[in-house]
């Protein structure tokens, strides 16, 4: 995450007046990128907000599901499913999913309660967490978080508008591996009937593993619900689910995500042995991944599908291998999935609207109008006479940068703001935000992204920083697409690219460039 800055002097005397007057530090310090801890803390906060596991009454769950109404059924096979899942809403307006088992599934009420309470102690952002249960008379019900964005099976096998992108498929298997690693570390290594229907997407489009599969209905390790069509070899011999069996099922999911179809493992392994990977991969993924990445995923699937259980990898090694393959990590899941997340339902601020439109001109105007309000008192310019000559010179650099920023002379703005920042005696989040935008408009997306990442560290509103961060990641993605297109155009003399292909590639390239040209012409930016 970068090294933390070392303090080389005492804090300025006016530190109580202004955020700019912070402790001095070495001008050569390396910026610490705090992206990962922010995400981890946020997700941990979401898990901490969950209520503790509780026992519900049957009456409470009847009220929540409108009497187990047919229209509230969300099971893949509807009311014909052996165990039906309903959506519902508690009195406190929390949305829930209620799984109602058939009467023969859990004859032992005590065992059901013990299992439910044990699984209910798990709390992780990669799981659809279990919130409670109900055990009255012959009724056996589980209550979990509600996931509003369907299952992996729906998005992978039965998509309607667009297929799942390669980057999202990689994210799914990583999150799944992380969920299995967490469960293993908590002593719940067994998962029953792991398949594409067990992975659901939350309101932000993030994949989660259903906690229902962690429930086993016998103490000897047997599973009465495992689908025999894609079962591990050892299960056919012993009828038992082992941790290695779960890894085998994970391998079948890797094949699902690679092929876009539910291919029997034996058939997939034949294709792999014959090096017929083209028949194995989803045609919708053409051009989205490199041969090396595809080969690595196939190799990982082959290891998971080894006949001998002891030769299969463990969840920890799966997480390590899949982490290295991740793509577009800065793009939110709901964007990759093209779904509307919960935050997008709320009205955005003017800056949020401008960022969502990628309107650089509007963002410039907003940042100019905001000035230094976020710096708590900087706008009063303090009493410059109280500062040393060095402080005077530093603040002069900032004032020159502000003037250049206002005049849209972004090259000068970058130079002056950099002088202000490099001295290191004062810190202004707004200066970082303005230099970030100046970099972006000057076609320096990596530098812009670095400044956006630093904003939360120096006190800039996290909401503003994330909007800027998202804007920059979008721009970087377009730049990468544009570069790939230019490369293809240079190679278009090859026989495999005909004239119509050249025209479509050229049109694609021009469409990617148009937005950038429009920003330059509209604002008459000096770069």
Secondary structure, DSSP 8 states (H G I E B T S, - for coil): ------B-S---TTTTT-TTS---B-TT------HHHHHHHHHHHHHHTS---EE--HHHHHHHTTTT-GGGB--TTGGGSSSEEEEEE-TT--EEEEEE--TTTT--HHHHHHHHHHHHT---TTEE-EEEEEEETTEEEEEEE---S-BHHHHHHS-SS----HHHHHHHHHHHHHHHHHHHHTT----SS-SGGGEEE-TTS-EEEEGGGG--SSTTSB-SS--GGG--HHHHHH-B--HHHHHHHHHHHHHHHHHSS---HHHHHHHHHTT-HHHHS-GGGTTSS-HHHHHHHHHHHHHHT-SSGGGS--HHHHHHHHHTT---TTS-HHHHTT---HHHHS---HHHHHHHHT-HHHHHHHHHHHTTGGGSSGGG---GGGS-HHHHHHHHHHHHHHHHHHTTBHHHHHHHHHHHHHH-S---HHHHHHHHHHHHHTT-HHHHHHHHHHGGGGT--HHHHHHHHHHHHHHHHHHHHHHHHHHHHHTTTSTTS-HHHHHHHHHHHHHHHHHHHHHHHHHT-B-
